[in-house]
Every structure is written in C-alpha cells, then in structure tokens.
C-alpha cells in the first residue's frame, strides 16, 4: 500500500493507526482507507475501512480502548461524505457509516477537524461543511454516548475555510474551538456585510451531556489569521491561536470543570521572518503547566530553507517563559507534535537537511525540567506534515506513539507509514 495520509491514536494501552492511499497498479489500482489496531509492541493485520481516497483521515482512542476513525471521501464529482467507524474495546472496527453527505451541486468539501474519544468510550467528531458561501459554512459535530452510535449532526457556528479543533480531557470533558471569519464584501449593489470581525469561539461538552454548552468568544479581531488549535493533557486543555490584533499567539487554559483562564501571550522566537500563522503544539502537565512548541521557518520558492523549534512554558496562573531553542540549528525542523504523559511532555518532529537524509526527532521534557533527546529514527525523505503523536496515559504503563510517512525519493510525497512508541 502506498500511503498518502494517516494518523495515530492511543489510549488504554491500545494503539490505532489509520492510513489513506492506494494499492495495486495500472488499471487495477484502488484507493483505500485502512486501519491497524494493537498494542505498543504489536499491531494487527490491515483492516479495510473504505475504498475511496481521503486526504485527512483521523483516529482517536479512549482510556477504555474504544477507537473511532473518521475520514471524508468523495462520492462523486460534486458530492462528499464523512465516514466513521468504531472499534469497541478488544474488537475490530465495525462497518463504516456516513455522518453527512453534501448535496448535489454544492461545493464538494468536508473539512474534518478531528476526533475525540473520552475515557468512558464516548466520542465526538467535528468538521466544517462547505456549502458554497464561505461566510456561511457551518461548524458541525456528531456525538456518540459510550457504547452507542453517533447521533445526527449539530451545527455550533460558522467558519470560513477552516475546520474546528477539539480534544478530550482526562475527566471526559471535550473542549472545542473554531474561527469565525468576517463576511467577505460583495460588489454593489449587494448590501454591506453584517459581520465585519473575526472571532475565536470555544465550547465544552460535559461528561454525560447530550449537547455542547453555549459557546463563548475568547477574542474578537479585525481579520482572520489562522484557526485555533486545541491541545489536552493530564492537567487539562488549552486553546491557542494567532491574533491579528497584535500579531502574536495567544493561549487560554480550559479546566476540568470547563472554566476558561485568562489569555496569555506566547512569545515568538527570534528567527527573522517567522510566521505567526504556524500552528502551536501545546501539552498540559498534571499541575496545569502549559508547554508550547512553535516552529519558526523561512521559505524560498515554496521550500523551507530554515526551520527551528522553540519552547515556552507557562506555569498555572502565570505567563509564558521566553522562548528557548529546542531543536538543532543544523537541520530544517518540520512542524512539532506534542503528547502529554503523566510525568513528562513528549514531542516529535521531522528534521532534514540538504546533505543528509531525514530523521524523526523524539524529545521529552520531564515536569519542571528541560527538553532532552530520546532518539532520532532515520527517515529518508520523511514528509514533515505527516508526523503525528498520541499518548496512552491510563494505567501504570503510559506511552507515546508516533507515526510518519516516508517517501521512496525526494520527488514523491507518498510512501510507507512507520510507527514507533516510547514508554518512559
């Protein structure tokens, strides 16, 4: 199988990997979505979930071992549907079902935001549906109670171009955020748009509840920069975004009870030309400390010519520390990914250079400590944006899982998918 996109989930000692790509050759070539389930040391055989191409498959696993996979797939030239499959604890994935299918004639786009599975096995899938008018594209969710299937889609708000982001907290609460963009002006005689501001919205789903709480606005801005990111760890969750008001990144903590902290500025690294739209990767330690990683890079002819990772830490109730270099300056770092374990923060990113083959850098930061390397698996022609991480934190054998896609040469952007796990 040649893999184009994929993801990884972990929880309750279980690992789930999802892959989208093709198999066969010539006229017998077939687009497929496949998954593998297993433990930290062994995966099952591939299970076919679908036979359509998908650019953004995602999977998550709860502490009870429930795994949920989701992927958008194109049904026809102008129709797309969102598919989900559930694997109950100790079982394979069941038959896939559709959550929503776009109507004929509408823009054939479903942007999957993510999948979250609670410790008890409940789940939320969030996405954005393009319906033609970007200012009216709905942010939607489907909720599944523990042991049950997904309910009908529910619209939470509107977003232009960007899908929502979400994560499950250790106590079962789910935090979700999205960017509402201002309506684009239309030429006369069309009326002026009524919405001229961009807003960061956030909401939470209480454990056992059937619906999300009324959303709140975290910031109102003059224009949209990039969508928010939601990260979670053993100590809570955090929403981070880029603010057009001051051209900085901001972060707001979300407690286990669903309360929002005051916003704090995440300092930018000193690399000239750094891009505030680069997404942050944030973990939350057991005491609520937020550990942020950001990539600062420069491009030339659409290719990275420099890329480094900076780390900044915010103690509960305090401010983020000045950025400290976390990656090597001799290689080009890809976007970082973070997974929070009970006593440390785990991170992974690709590192490449013009003279040597790539590798995947694995790092750990003990609570209250500093970043240190725990390995760098060789990964020739690693695709930087495909690195993904997940953590299984329940029980005494917590571990982090990392996947990435490795192309066969410098010109391809698809290839084989690799998995490595780390247990402290």
C-alpha positions as CSV (number, residue, x, y, z in Angstrom):
1,X,0.0,0.0,0.0
2,X,1.2,3.5,-0.9
3,X,0.2,5.8,1.9
4,X,-0.7,9.5,1.2
5,X,-2.1,10.5,4.6
6,X,-2.7,8.9,8.0
7,X,-2.9,9.4,11.8
8,X,-2.4,7.6,15.1
9,X,-4.4,7.3,18.3
10,X,-3.6,5.8,21.7
11,X,-5.4,5.1,24.9
12,X,-6.0,2.3,27.5
13,X,-2.8,0.5,26.3
14,X,-4.2,0.4,22.7
15,X,-2.8,1.8,19.5
16,X,-4.8,2.6,16.4
17,X,-3.3,3.7,13.1
18,X,-5.3,4.9,10.1
19,X,-4.0,5.2,6.5
20,X,-5.3,6.5,3.2
21,X,-3.7,5.7,-0.1
22,X,-3.7,3.3,-3.0
23,X,-2.8,-0.3,-3.7
24,X,-2.3,-2.3,-6.9
25,X,-1.0,-0.8,-10.1
26,X,-2.3,0.2,-13.5
27,X,-5.9,-0.4,-14.2
28,X,-6.3,-2.4,-11.0
29,X,-5.1,0.5,-8.8
30,X,-7.6,1.1,-6.0
31,X,-7.9,3.9,-3.5
32,X,-8.4,2.6,0.1
33,X,-8.6,3.6,3.7
34,X,-7.1,1.0,6.1
35,X,-6.5,0.7,9.8
36,X,-4.5,-1.3,12.2
37,X,-5.1,-1.9,15.9
38,X,-2.9,-3.4,18.5
39,X,-0.6,-2.7,21.5
40,X,2.6,-0.7,22.0
41,X,4.6,-3.6,20.6
42,X,2.4,-5.3,18.1
43,X,-0.3,-4.3,15.5
44,X,-2.9,-6.5,13.9
45,X,-3.2,-7.0,10.2
46,X,-4.6,-4.3,8.0
47,X,-8.4,-3.8,8.0
48,X,-10.0,-2.2,5.1
49,X,-12.4,0.6,6.2
50,X,-13.3,2.2,2.8
51,X,-12.5,2.2,-0.9
52,X,-12.3,5.9,-1.6
53,X,-9.4,8.4,-1.4
54,X,-9.2,10.7,1.6
55,X,-6.6,13.4,2.4
56,X,-7.4,13.8,6.1
57,X,-8.2,10.5,7.9
58,X,-8.0,10.7,11.7
59,X,-8.3,8.3,14.6
60,X,-8.5,8.6,18.4
61,X,-8.6,6.0,21.3
62,X,-10.2,6.4,24.7
63,X,-8.9,5.1,28.0
64,X,-11.3,2.1,27.8
65,X,-9.9,1.1,24.5
66,X,-12.7,2.4,22.2
67,X,-11.2,3.6,18.9
68,X,-13.0,5.9,16.5
69,X,-11.8,6.5,12.9
70,X,-13.2,9.3,10.7
71,X,-12.4,10.3,7.1
72,X,-14.0,12.4,4.4
73,X,-14.3,10.7,1.0
74,X,-15.5,11.9,-2.4
75,X,-18.6,10.1,-3.6
76,X,-18.8,11.8,-7.0
77,X,-17.5,14.9,-8.7
78,X,-19.7,17.2,-6.6
79,X,-20.6,15.1,-3.6
80,X,-18.5,14.3,-0.5
81,X,-19.4,12.3,2.6
82,X,-17.9,11.9,6.1
83,X,-17.5,8.3,7.2
84,X,-16.9,6.9,10.7
85,X,-16.1,3.5,12.1
86,X,-16.0,2.4,15.8
87,X,-13.8,-0.4,17.3
88,X,-15.1,-1.4,20.7
89,X,-12.6,-2.5,23.4
90,X,-10.9,-5.7,22.2
91,X,-12.7,-5.7,18.9
92,X,-12.0,-4.8,15.3
93,X,-13.6,-1.8,13.6
94,X,-17.2,-2.3,12.8
95,X,-18.9,-1.3,9.5
96,X,-18.4,2.3,8.4
97,X,-21.4,4.7,8.3
98,X,-21.9,8.1,6.9
99,X,-22.4,11.1,9.2
100,X,-23.2,13.6,6.5
101,X,-23.2,13.8,2.7
102,X,-23.1,17.1,0.8
103,X,-26.0,17.8,-1.5
104,X,-25.5,17.6,-5.3
105,X,-24.4,20.9,-6.7
106,X,-22.8,22.2,-3.5
107,X,-19.1,22.6,-3.0
108,X,-17.8,19.1,-2.6
109,X,-15.9,19.8,0.6
110,X,-16.0,18.4,4.1
111,X,-13.1,19.6,6.2
112,X,-12.5,17.2,9.1
113,X,-11.5,19.0,12.2
114,X,-10.8,16.0,14.5
115,X,-11.9,13.1,16.6
116,X,-12.0,12.9,20.4
117,X,-12.8,9.8,22.5
118,X,-13.5,10.1,26.2
119,X,-12.1,7.7,28.8
120,X,-15.5,6.1,29.1
121,X,-15.8,5.5,25.3
122,X,-17.9,8.4,24.3
123,X,-16.9,10.2,21.2
124,X,-17.2,13.5,19.2
125,X,-16.4,14.1,15.5
126,X,-16.1,17.7,14.4
127,X,-15.9,19.2,10.9
128,X,-16.8,22.1,8.6
129,X,-19.1,21.7,5.7
130,X,-18.5,24.0,2.6
131,X,-21.9,24.9,1.2
132,X,-20.8,27.5,-1.4
133,X,-20.8,30.8,0.5
134,X,-17.6,30.7,2.7
135,X,-19.1,33.1,5.3
136,X,-21.9,30.6,5.9
137,X,-20.0,27.4,6.2
138,X,-21.3,25.6,9.3
139,X,-19.1,24.1,12.0
140,X,-20.8,20.8,12.9
141,X,-20.3,17.9,15.4
142,X,-21.8,14.5,15.9
143,X,-21.8,13.0,19.4
144,X,-21.8,9.3,20.5
145,X,-22.5,8.3,24.0
146,X,-20.4,5.4,25.5
147,X,-21.3,2.2,23.8
148,X,-23.7,3.9,21.4
149,X,-23.6,5.1,17.8
150,X,-23.4,8.7,16.6
151,X,-26.4,11.0,16.6
152,X,-27.4,13.5,14.0
153,X,-25.1,16.3,13.1
154,X,-25.5,19.5,15.1
155,X,-24.4,23.0,14.0
156,X,-22.4,25.0,16.5
157,X,-21.5,28.1,14.5
158,X,-19.9,29.3,11.2
159,X,-16.4,29.4,9.9
160,X,-14.8,30.4,6.6
161,X,-12.3,27.9,5.2
162,X,-11.1,26.4,8.5
163,X,-12.3,23.3,10.3
164,X,-12.7,23.3,14.1
165,X,-10.2,21.7,16.6
166,X,-11.0,19.6,19.6
167,X,-9.6,17.4,22.3
168,X,-10.8,15.2,25.2
169,X,-9.7,15.9,28.8
170,X,-8.8,13.1,31.2
171,X,-12.1,13.6,33.1
172,X,-14.2,13.1,29.9
173,X,-14.9,16.7,29.1
174,X,-14.4,17.7,25.4
175,X,-13.0,21.1,24.5
176,X,-13.7,22.5,21.0
177,X,-12.8,25.8,19.3
178,X,-13.2,27.4,15.9
179,X,-12.5,30.6,14.0
180,X,-15.5,32.7,12.8
181,X,-14.3,34.8,9.9
182,X,-15.8,38.1,8.7
183,X,-18.1,38.0,5.7
184,X,-16.3,39.0,2.5
185,X,-17.6,42.2,0.9
186,X,-19.5,41.8,-2.3
187,X,-19.6,44.3,-5.2
188,X,-22.5,46.8,-5.3
189,X,-25.5,46.8,-5.2
190,X,-25.1,44.0,-2.7
191,X,-25.5,45.2,0.9
192,X,-22.5,45.6,3.2
193,X,-21.7,42.5,5.3
194,X,-23.2,42.5,8.7
195,X,-20.2,40.6,10.2
196,X,-17.0,42.6,10.0
197,X,-15.0,40.9,12.8
198,X,-13.2,37.6,13.2
199,X,-13.9,35.7,16.5
200,X,-12.3,32.8,18.3
201,X,-15.2,30.7,19.7
202,X,-14.9,27.9,22.3
203,X,-17.2,25.5,24.0
204,X,-17.1,22.3,26.0
205,X,-19.1,19.1,26.3
206,X,-19.7,18.0,29.9
207,X,-19.3,14.2,30.5
208,X,-22.6,12.6,30.1
209,X,-24.2,15.6,28.4
210,X,-26.1,15.3,25.1
211,X,-25.1,18.7,23.8
212,X,-22.2,21.2,24.0
213,X,-22.5,24.2,26.3
214,X,-23.3,27.6,24.8
215,X,-20.1,28.8,23.1
216,X,-18.1,31.8,24.3
217,X,-15.9,34.3,22.5
218,X,-12.2,34.2,23.5
219,X,-11.1,37.0,21.3
220,X,-12.6,39.4,18.7
221,X,-10.2,40.5,16.0
222,X,-10.2,42.7,12.9
223,X,-9.4,39.9,10.5
224,X,-8.6,36.1,10.5
225,X,-5.1,34.8,10.6
226,X,-5.3,31.1,11.2
227,X,-7.6,28.7,13.0
228,X,-7.2,27.9,16.7
229,X,-5.7,24.7,18.0
230,X,-6.9,22.7,21.0
231,X,-4.5,20.6,23.0
232,X,-5.1,18.5,26.0
233,X,-3.0,16.7,28.6
234,X,-3.3,15.1,32.0
235,X,-3.7,18.5,33.6
236,X,-6.5,20.0,31.4
237,X,-6.8,21.6,27.9
238,X,-5.6,24.7,26.2
239,X,-6.9,26.7,23.2
240,X,-4.2,28.6,21.2
241,X,-4.5,30.9,18.2
242,X,-2.8,33.7,16.3
243,X,-4.2,37.1,17.0
244,X,-4.4,39.7,14.2
245,X,-5.0,42.4,16.8
246,X,-1.4,42.3,17.9
247,X,0.2,39.8,15.5
248,X,1.0,37.4,18.4
249,X,-0.1,34.0,19.5
250,X,-2.4,33.7,22.5
251,X,-3.4,30.7,24.7
252,X,-6.3,30.1,27.1
253,X,-6.5,27.2,29.5
254,X,-9.6,25.0,30.0
255,X,-10.0,23.4,33.4
256,X,-11.5,20.0,34.1
257,X,-14.7,21.9,35.1
258,X,-14.9,23.8,31.8
259,X,-13.7,27.1,33.2
260,X,-11.5,29.3,30.9
261,X,-8.4,31.0,32.2
262,X,-7.2,34.5,31.2
263,X,-5.4,34.6,27.9
264,X,-1.6,34.7,27.8
265,X,0.8,35.7,25.0
266,X,3.1,33.0,23.7
267,X,6.4,34.7,22.8
268,X,7.7,34.5,19.3
269,X,11.2,33.1,18.6
270,X,14.0,35.4,17.3
271,X,14.3,33.9,13.9
272,X,13.7,36.7,11.3
273,X,10.7,36.2,9.1
274,X,8.9,33.8,11.5
275,X,5.3,33.2,10.6
276,X,2.7,33.7,13.4
277,X,0.3,31.5,11.4
278,X,2.3,28.4,12.1
279,X,0.3,26.2,14.5
280,X,1.4,25.7,18.0
281,X,1.7,22.3,19.7
282,X,0.8,22.5,23.4
283,X,0.7,19.9,26.1
284,X,-0.7,20.3,29.6
285,X,1.2,18.8,32.6
286,X,-0.5,17.4,35.7
287,X,-0.3,20.6,37.6
288,X,-1.8,22.7,34.7
289,X,1.6,23.9,33.4
290,X,1.3,24.5,29.6
291,X,4.3,23.5,27.4
292,X,4.2,25.1,24.0
293,X,6.3,24.3,21.0
294,X,6.3,26.6,17.9
295,X,8.2,26.3,14.6
296,X,9.8,29.3,13.1
297,X,10.9,28.9,9.4
298,X,11.8,30.7,6.2
299,X,10.8,29.7,2.7
300,X,12.3,30.2,-0.7
301,X,10.4,29.1,-3.9
302,X,7.9,27.3,-1.6
303,X,10.6,25.2,0.1
304,X,11.8,25.5,3.6
305,X,15.4,26.8,3.8
306,X,15.4,27.2,7.6
307,X,13.3,25.8,10.4
308,X,13.8,25.6,14.2
309,X,11.6,24.7,17.2
310,X,11.3,27.0,20.2
311,X,9.7,26.0,23.5
312,X,7.9,28.2,26.0
313,X,6.4,27.2,29.4
314,X,3.5,28.7,31.3
315,X,3.0,27.8,35.0
316,X,-0.6,27.7,36.2
317,X,-1.8,31.3,36.5
318,X,1.5,32.8,35.2
319,X,3.0,34.0,32.0
320,X,4.8,32.1,29.2
321,X,8.6,32.0,29.6
322,X,10.9,33.5,27.0
323,X,11.3,31.1,24.0
324,X,14.2,28.6,24.3
325,X,15.7,26.7,21.4
326,X,14.6,23.0,21.4
327,X,15.8,21.8,18.0
328,X,19.1,21.5,16.1
329,X,20.1,24.5,14.1
330,X,21.9,22.3,11.6
331,X,18.8,20.7,10.2
332,X,15.4,22.0,9.0
333,X,12.7,21.1,11.5
334,X,9.2,20.3,10.5
335,X,6.0,21.2,12.5
336,X,6.2,19.8,16.0
337,X,3.6,17.5,17.6
338,X,3.1,17.0,21.4
339,X,1.7,14.3,23.6
340,X,1.3,14.7,27.4
341,X,2.3,11.8,29.7
342,X,1.7,11.7,33.4
343,X,5.2,12.9,34.4
344,X,6.6,14.4,31.1
345,X,5.8,16.0,27.8
346,X,6.7,14.1,24.7
347,X,7.3,15.8,21.3
348,X,8.2,14.7,17.8
349,X,9.1,16.5,14.6
350,X,10.9,15.8,11.3
351,X,14.5,17.1,10.7
352,X,16.0,17.3,7.3
353,X,18.9,18.9,5.5
354,X,20.3,19.2,2.0
355,X,23.3,17.0,2.8
356,X,21.9,14.2,5.0
357,X,18.8,12.1,5.0
358,X,15.9,12.9,7.2
359,X,15.1,11.7,10.6
360,X,12.3,12.0,13.2
361,X,13.4,13.7,16.3
362,X,11.9,12.4,19.5
363,X,12.1,14.5,22.6
364,X,11.0,14.5,26.3
365,X,10.6,17.2,28.9
366,X,10.2,15.9,32.5
367,X,7.8,18.0,34.6
368,X,9.7,21.1,35.7
369,X,12.8,20.0,33.6
370,X,14.3,20.8,30.2
371,X,14.0,19.2,26.8
372,X,16.3,16.2,26.0
373,X,16.6,13.9,23.0
374,X,15.4,10.3,23.4
375,X,16.1,9.2,19.9
376,X,16.1,10.1,16.2
377,X,14.9,7.3,13.9
378,X,16.3,7.6,10.4
379,X,13.6,8.6,8.0
380,X,14.8,9.2,4.5
381,X,12.5,11.6,2.6
382,X,10.2,11.9,5.6
383,X,7.1,14.1,4.8
384,X,7.2,16.8,7.6
385,X,3.5,17.4,7.8
386,X,2.7,13.7,8.3
387,X,4.3,13.4,11.7
388,X,1.6,12.6,14.3
389,X,1.7,11.7,18.0
390,X,-0.7,10.3,20.6
391,X,-0.5,9.2,24.2
392,X,-1.9,6.4,26.3
393,X,-1.9,7.7,29.9
394,X,-4.2,5.3,31.8
395,X,-2.7,2.7,34.0
396,X,0.9,2.2,35.1
397,X,2.3,1.7,31.6
398,X,1.8,5.1,29.9
399,X,3.4,5.5,26.5
400,X,3.5,7.8,23.4
401,X,3.0,6.7,19.8
402,X,4.4,8.5,16.8
403,X,3.8,7.9,13.1
404,X,5.1,9.4,9.9
405,X,5.1,8.8,6.1
406,X,8.4,8.2,4.3
407,X,8.6,8.6,0.6
408,X,10.9,6.5,-1.6
409,X,12.7,9.5,-3.1
410,X,12.8,13.3,-3.0
411,X,10.1,13.9,-5.6
412,X,7.3,11.7,-4.2
413,X,5.0,12.8,-1.4
414,X,3.6,9.3,-0.5
415,X,5.2,6.0,0.5
416,X,5.3,3.8,3.6
417,X,3.9,4.7,7.0
418,X,6.0,4.0,10.1
419,X,5.2,3.7,13.8
420,X,7.4,4.0,16.9
421,X,6.4,4.0,20.5
422,X,8.1,5.4,23.6
423,X,7.5,4.3,27.2
424,X,9.4,6.2,30.0
